[in-house]
Amino acid sequence: MAFSRLARLRVRMQEKGVDTLLVSSLPNIRYLSGFTGSHALMIVRQRRAVFVTDTRYATQSAREVHGVRRVVSRDSLMNAVHDHGLLDGCRIVGFESNQVTYAIYRELRRRFPSLRFVPTSDLVEGIAVVKEPAEIRILESAARISDEVFREILPMLRPGVMERDIAAEISYLHRRHGADGDAFEPIVASGERGSLPHARATSRMLRNREFVTLDFGCRVKGYHSDLTRTVGLGRVSQRQRQIYHAVLHAQEQAVRSARPNMAARDLDAVARNAIDKAGFGKYFTHSLGHGLGLHVHERPRISALSRDTLVAGNVITIEPGIYIPGHLGVRIEDDVLITADGSRRITQAPKELMVL
């Protein structure tokens, strides 16, 4: 598996005109080598690849990393690259531009003055965008855990309970059900705070006649789930119901429409047009979704500006929302696998309007 991934990566490197790639993103290192620790580099060349870590991970890396040369250093990783001559003979070295700071770039230039360093993006991500069957099974496991957490958290959603207590319970339940941890800090946004798409849980207490939006996910073997549901408390108004069903209709239309060879921006348009027809277009303020895998947000990007095209094996989120500042917000999100002839929801938590 690692050999196949490296072979595909080398093709992309050739296309981008780099003979060597310095990989510093830990999820990308995990994808290429299997390493699950927190300190490593990989150097991928056309004829060989080298994994570099420090002595804290000597035993762990010996167990996890196979098929590439392994260097365990007592010194800094950059010193190990230099002292072991791991860039000797290279000419054009790509680095992950969203990972390497300017300080590190300057250090690379200082230590290796004869080499040309060029920024790259999405080289590893470009091959990871199509999930292998084993990856899909792990993503399905993560989705099942978050589905179960949603079911178990429902009795806690009642007036007088603080948002942060609900968020803490979500984190606990994820681990209790076997996840490695949260995919991201759980979002619990009630009442007018629901109009903030990325609101963090606070000490605000839930109240009757309000919506509460729950956006959370877990991590299993490095892979992520991402689920959002919005629930009503007590009686909700006809206006609230109208907004909820506008989002639900748009979300379900987009899930049904998703298919291979579809431009990602066209899928975004399906949901955006539905919300616009319902009269709430100006309140849908973010993109429809994103890819999901070892990164919580990865390609393909599902937005009006995206240049990506969906292909079988993509796992994406579909998460339209309506956010009326100072009043309320509604978002509904599922994880969706693009199949050979359409799409299939991975998350299965119920989506009909719940009023508790």
C-alpha positions in Angstrom: 0.0 0.0 0.0 2.8 2.5 0.9 4.6 1.6 -2.2 1.6 2.2 -4.4 1.0 5.6 -2.7 4.6 6.6 -3.1 4.6 5.6 -6.8 1.5 7.8 -7.5 3.1 10.6 -5.5 6.2 10.4 -7.7 4.2 10.8 -10.8 2.6 14.0 -9.4 6.1 15.3 -8.4 7.3 14.8 -12.0 4.2 16.7 -13.2 5.1 19.6 -10.9 8.8 19.6 -11.9 10.3 18.6 -8.5 12.7 15.7 -8.1 12.3 15.6 -4.3 9.5 16.4 -1.8 10.0 17.3 1.8 6.9 16.1 3.6 6.2 17.8 7.0 2.5 17.4 7.4 1.9 14.7 10.0 -1.3 13.4 8.4 0.5 13.2 5.1 3.4 11.4 6.7 0.9 9.0 8.2 -0.7 8.4 4.8 2.6 7.6 3.2 4.3 5.7 6.0 1.8 4.6 8.7 3.5 6.6 11.4 1.2 7.8 14.1 3.6 9.9 16.2 3.9 13.6 16.5 7.4 14.4 15.2 8.8 13.3 11.9 9.8 14.3 8.3 9.8 12.4 5.1 11.9 12.9 2.1 10.5 11.4 -1.1 12.8 11.1 -4.1 12.2 9.4 -7.4 14.2 6.2 -6.4 13.8 6.1 -2.6 12.0 7.6 0.4 13.4 8.3 3.8 11.5 8.6 7.1 13.2 10.7 9.8 12.2 10.9 13.5 13.9 11.2 16.9 14.8 8.7 19.6 11.4 9.1 21.4 9.8 7.3 18.5 12.5 4.7 17.8 10.4 1.7 18.9 7.1 3.0 17.6 8.5 3.9 14.2 10.1 0.5 13.9 6.7 -1.1 14.4 4.7 1.2 12.2 7.0 2.3 9.3 7.8 -0.2 6.6 9.0 -0.1 3.0 11.1 3.1 3.4 14.5 3.8 4.9 14.2 4.9 8.5 16.5 7.4 10.3 16.3 7.9 14.0 18.2 10.9 15.3 19.4 12.1 18.6 19.7 15.6 17.1 17.1 17.8 15.4 15.4 16.5 12.4 16.9 19.2 10.2 20.4 18.2 11.4 19.7 14.6 10.7 18.7 15.5 7.1 22.0 17.4 6.7 24.3 15.0 8.5 22.9 11.9 6.8 23.2 13.5 3.4 19.5 12.9 2.7 19.3 15.7 0.1 22.6 15.0 -1.6 22.2 14.9 -5.4 18.9 16.6 -5.4 18.2 19.7 -7.5 14.7 20.9 -7.1 13.1 20.2 -3.7 9.4 20.9 -3.1 8.1 21.7 0.3 4.5 21.8 1.6 3.8 25.5 1.5 1.0 25.3 4.0 3.3 23.7 6.6 6.7 25.3 6.3 7.2 28.6 8.1 9.4 31.3 6.7 12.0 30.6 9.5 12.2 26.9 8.4 12.5 28.0 4.7 15.4 30.3 5.6 17.1 27.4 7.5 16.7 25.1 4.5 18.2 27.8 2.2 21.1 28.3 4.7 21.9 24.6 5.2 21.5 23.6 1.5 22.5 26.7 -0.5 23.0 24.7 -3.8 19.5 23.4 -3.9 16.4 25.1 -5.2 13.4 25.0 -2.9 10.0 25.5 -4.3 6.6 25.7 -2.6 4.1 23.0 -3.5 0.5 22.3 -2.5 -1.8 19.3 -2.6 0.8 16.8 -3.9 0.0 14.2 -1.3 -3.5 15.4 -0.8 -4.1 15.0 -4.6 -3.6 11.2 -4.3 -5.3 10.9 -0.9 -8.5 12.4 -2.3 -9.6 9.0 -3.6 -10.1 6.7 -0.6 -9.2 3.1 -0.7 -11.6 0.4 0.6 -9.8 0.1 3.9 -9.9 3.9 4.4 -13.7 3.9 3.7 -14.3 1.2 6.3 -12.5 3.4 8.9 -14.4 6.5 7.9 -17.6 4.5 8.2 -16.6 3.4 11.7 -16.0 7.0 12.8 -19.3 8.0 11.3 -21.1 5.2 13.3 -19.6 6.4 16.5 -20.7 10.0 15.9 -24.2 8.8 14.9 -24.4 6.9 18.3 -23.1 10.0 20.2 -25.9 12.1 18.7 -28.5 9.6 19.8 -27.1 9.5 23.3 -26.7 13.2 23.7 -30.4 14.0 22.9 -31.7 13.5 26.5 -29.2 16.1 27.7 -30.6 18.8 25.4 -33.0 20.6 27.8 -33.4 24.1 29.2 -30.9 25.0 31.8 -28.0 22.9 30.5 -24.9 24.8 29.5 -23.5 24.5 26.0 -20.0 23.6 27.4 -21.4 20.7 29.4 -22.9 19.3 26.3 -19.6 19.7 24.4 -17.8 17.9 27.2 -20.2 15.0 27.1 -19.8 14.7 23.4 -16.0 14.4 23.8 -16.5 11.8 26.6 -18.9 9.8 24.5 -16.7 9.7 21.5 -13.9 8.1 23.5 -16.2 5.8 25.4 -17.4 4.4 22.1 -13.8 3.7 20.9 -12.7 6.9 19.1 -9.2 8.2 19.5 -10.6 11.6 20.3 -12.5 14.5 18.8 -12.0 15.5 15.2 -12.2 19.1 16.3 -13.6 21.0 19.3 -17.3 20.3 19.4 -19.6 23.2 18.4 -22.7 23.7 20.5 -24.5 26.9 19.6 -28.0 27.7 21.0 -30.4 30.5 20.3 -28.9 33.6 18.6 -25.4 32.0 18.8 -26.5 29.5 16.2 -26.0 32.3 13.7 -22.3 32.0 14.2 -21.2 29.0 12.0 -18.2 28.2 14.1 -19.4 29.2 17.5 -17.6 27.6 20.4 -19.5 26.2 23.3 -19.9 28.7 26.2 -21.6 28.9 29.6 -24.8 30.0 27.9 -27.8 27.8 29.0 -30.2 26.2 26.6 -33.7 27.7 26.5 -37.1 26.8 25.3 -38.3 28.0 21.9 -34.8 28.0 20.5 -32.7 25.9 18.2 -29.4 24.3 19.2 -26.9 23.4 16.6 -24.4 20.5 17.3 -21.4 20.1 15.0 -19.0 17.4 16.0 -16.9 14.6 14.8 -14.4 12.0 16.0 -11.1 10.5 15.0 -10.5 6.8 14.4 -7.1 5.6 13.3 -6.4 9.1 12.1 -9.6 9.4 10.0 -12.4 11.8 10.8 -16.2 12.1 10.9 -18.1 15.4 10.8 -21.7 15.5 11.7 -24.1 18.5 12.2 -27.7 18.4 13.4 -30.0 21.2 14.6 -32.6 20.5 17.2 -35.5 22.5 18.6 -36.4 22.9 22.3 -39.9 23.3 23.5 -42.3 24.8 21.0 -40.7 26.3 17.9 -42.3 28.9 15.6 -43.6 28.5 12.1 -40.7 30.7 11.0 -38.2 28.4 12.6 -39.8 25.4 11.0 -39.7 27.2 7.6 -36.0 27.8 7.9 -35.2 24.3 9.1 -37.1 22.7 6.2 -35.4 25.0 3.7 -32.0 23.8 4.9 -33.2 20.1 5.0 -34.6 20.3 1.5 -31.3 21.8 0.1 -29.2 19.3 1.9 -31.2 16.3 0.7 -31.2 17.6 -2.8 -27.5 18.0 -2.8 -26.9 14.5 -1.4 -29.2 13.0 -4.1 -27.4 15.0 -6.8 -23.8 14.2 -5.9 -22.2 11.9 -8.4 -18.8 11.2 -10.1 -17.6 13.6 -12.9 -19.7 16.4 -11.4 -18.0 19.8 -10.9 -17.9 20.5 -7.2 -19.1 24.1 -7.8 -22.2 22.6 -9.5 -23.0 20.6 -6.4 -22.6 23.7 -4.3 -25.1 25.4 -6.7 -27.7 22.7 -6.1 -28.0 23.6 -2.4 -27.4 27.3 -2.9 -30.2 27.6 -5.5 -32.6 25.7 -3.3 -32.0 28.0 -0.3 -32.2 31.0 -2.6 -35.6 29.9 -3.9 -36.8 29.6 -0.3 -35.9 33.3 0.2 -32.8 32.8 2.4 -30.0 32.9 -0.1 -28.1 35.8 1.5 -28.0 33.9 4.8 -26.1 30.9 3.4 -22.7 32.3 3.9 -20.2 29.5 3.5 -19.3 26.7 1.1 -21.4 23.6 0.8 -18.7 21.2 2.1 -15.2 19.7 1.9 -13.4 16.5 1.6 -12.8 14.3 4.6 -10.1 11.9 5.6 -6.9 12.1 7.5 -7.5 15.9 7.4 -10.8 17.2 8.7 -10.8 19.6 5.7 -9.3 18.4 2.5 -10.0 18.2 -1.2 -12.3 18.2 -3.0 -13.5 21.7 -2.0 -17.3 22.0 -2.5 -17.7 25.7 -3.1 -18.8 28.1 -5.8 -15.1 28.9 -6.5 -13.9 25.3 -6.5 -12.2 23.9 -9.6 -12.4 20.3 -8.3 -14.4 17.5 -9.9 -16.0 14.7 -7.9 -14.7 11.2 -8.5 -15.7 7.8 -7.1 -13.9 7.3 -3.8 -14.2 10.9 -2.6 -15.6 11.3 0.9 -17.2 14.7 1.3 -19.4 16.7 3.7 -22.6 18.3 2.5 -23.6 20.9 5.0 -25.7 23.9 3.9 -26.9 26.4 6.5 -29.0 29.5 7.1 -27.6 32.0 9.6 -29.7 35.1 10.5 -27.5 37.3 12.7 -28.7 37.9 16.2 -31.6 35.4 15.8 -30.8 31.8 14.9 -28.9 29.4 12.7 -29.6 26.0 11.2 -27.1 23.7 9.7 -27.5 20.0 8.7 -24.4 18.0 7.7 -23.7 14.5 6.5 -20.6 12.6 5.4 -21.1 11.3 1.9 -19.2 8.7 -0.2 -19.1 9.3 -4.0 -19.7 6.0 -5.6 -19.4 4.7 -9.2 -22.9 5.6 -10.0 -23.9 8.3 -7.5 -23.5 8.8 -3.7 -24.1 7.2 -0.4 -24.5 8.7 3.0 -22.0 7.5 5.6 -23.6 9.3 8.6 -27.1 8.0 9.4 -28.3 10.1 12.3 -31.9 11.2 11.7 -32.5 14.5 10.0 -36.2 15.2 10.5 -36.9 18.2 12.7 -36.7 17.1 16.3 -38.4 19.3 18.9 -37.5 18.0 22.4 
